[in-house]
Amino acid sequence: MYNSIWLDLARRREGLPSILGDAPLDISKWPAPIVRLLMGDLTADAVLDAAGDPDETTRKAQVCEANFYTAEFQRLRHRDEEALRLYRLALRDCPRDFIEYTAAIMALRSSGHAP
């Protein structure tokens, strides 16, 4: 599913249509809330609520991802200040070995807001 998310984000940055409607999705599993956000079916708050796994390690990982992908969604919608705020949260909360950590650094740098 993550491959579909990344491909979709890249396509949208190039002005191409979303492919997420064609992706197989088990709505009972993470990262389905992120996919649903990107499709316009969930709000950012709902995604963050969905990241509330009872296991602390899983919850931290999901909150990291929720913040990062919500930042990407906000960036696509030209809500740059909100995207910057969320990238900073992702940078603060994501484990350093997560791709979202590195991507948040790159997003901040590319926007002229080096971490």
Buried (B, 14 or more C-beta within 10 A) or exposed (E): BEEBBBBBBEBBEEEEEBEBEEBEBEEEEBBBBBBBBBBEEBEBEBBBEBBEBEEEEEEBBBBBBBBBBBBBBBBBEEBEEBBBBBBBBBBEBBEEEBEBBEBBBEBBEEEEEEE
